[in-house]
Amino acid sequence: MLSSAHAQTTEHIRFSAQASTPVLSVSQPLQTRLRITNRSQTSRYVFRDLEYFVTAWAYDGAARSMHKEVVEEVSPPPPLRSDFILLKPGQYIEYIRRERLGDLGIHKAGQYRIDFDYRMNLSPKGTYGLPVWRGTQRASVFIQVRAD
């Protein structure tokens, strides 16, 4: 089973996810490396803190959505100009996300797909006129959970 998969590539930005381990016990936290890469030939701005724009959803082996126990708050505080960083072509930023499997609705052994959605939806007014990439991309990781 694969431990990572990349989102659909786009002209400018690529969002990807990779689980630190593809097999874990139900009591272990899931640690995932999320990455935004500038794939364009020009520099692009991105919001520095990916935590505010990424949500996660778990699905079992039959592609049924798991009932999350934690509601994610994805509204960032009003951004400052310094919250945006310039990524030159080929550069990336990463964010390590840690969460309990139970928070994703995973409580028993099995195979699961975790989808991470990156949604940058700040208006041009909220980005100080900077050329910030806006849109939505999805990346998934596949994990196997074993009983404790």
Long-range contacts (C-beta under 8 A, 24 or more apart in sequence): 1-111, 1-142, 1-143, 1-144, 2-142, 3-141, 3-142, 3-143, 4-139, 4-141, 4-142, 5-139, 5-140, 5-141, 5-142, 6-139, 7-118, 7-137, 7-138, 7-139, 8-137, 8-138, 9-39, 10-39, 10-135, 10-137, 11-39, 11-40, 12-38, 12-39, 12-40, 12-44, 12-133, 13-37, 13-38, 13-39, 13-40, 13-44, 13-46, 13-133, 13-135, 13-137, 14-39, 14-137, 15-116, 15-118, 15-137, 15-138, 15-139, 16-139, 17-114, 17-116, 17-139, 17-140, 17-141, 18-141, 19-114, 19-141, 19-142, 19-143, 21-143, 22-141, 22-142, 22-143, 22-144, 23-143, 23-144, 23-145, 23-146, 24-101, 24-143, 24-144, 24-145, 24-146, 25-145, 25-146, 25-147, 25-148, 26-101, 26-102, 26-106, 26-107, 26-108, 26-109, 26-145, 26-146, 26-147, 26-148, 27-101, 27-148, 28-101, 29-98, 29-99, 29-100, 29-101, 30-98, 30-99, 30-100, 30-101, 30-104, 30-114, 30-143, 31-96, 31-97, 31-98, 32-96, 32-97, 32-98, 32-114, 32-116, 32-141, 33-94, 33-95, 33-96, 33-97, 34-94, 34-95, 34-96, 34-97, 34-116, 34-118, 34-139, 35-92, 35-93, 35-94, 35-95, 36-87, 36-92, 36-93, 36-94, 36-118, 37-87, 37-90, 37-91, 37-92, 38-87, 38-88, 38-89, 38-90, 38-91, 38-92, 39-89, 39-90, 40-89, 41-89, 42-89, 42-131, 43-86, 43-87, 43-88, 43-89, 43-131, 44-86, 44-87, 44-131, 44-132, 44-133, 45-84, 45-85, 45-86, 45-87, 45-127, 45-130, 45-131, 45-132, 45-133, 46-84, 46-85, 46-87, 46-93, 46-120, 46-132, 46-133, 47-76, 47-79, 47-83, 47-84, 47-120, 47-122, 47-132, 48-83, 48-84, 48-85, 48-93, 49-76, 49-83, 49-95, 50-93, 50-95, 50-118, 51-95, 51-97, 52-76, 53-118, 53-119, 53-120, 53-121, 54-95, 54-97, 54-116, 54-117, 54-118, 54-119, 55-116, 55-117, 55-119, 56-97, 56-99, 56-104, 56-114, 56-115, 56-116, 56-117, 57-104, 57-114, 57-115, 57-117, 58-101, 58-104, 58-105, 58-106, 58-112, 58-113, 58-114, 58-115, 59-112, 59-113, 59-114, 59-115, 60-110, 60-111, 60-112, 61-110, 61-111, 61-112, 63-113, 65-105, 66-104, 66-105, 66-106, 66-112, 67-105, 68-103, 68-104, 68-105, 69-102, 69-103, 69-104, 69-105, 70-99, 70-103, 74-119, 78-126, 79-122, 79-126, 79-127, 81-128, 81-130, 84-127, 84-128, 84-130, 84-132, 101-145, 106-145, 108-145, 108-147, 109-145, 109-146, 109-147, 110-144, 110-145, 111-142, 111-143, 111-144, 111-145, 112-142, 112-143, 112-144, 112-145, 113-140, 113-141, 113-142, 114-140, 114-141, 114-142, 114-143, 115-139, 115-140, 116-140, 116-141
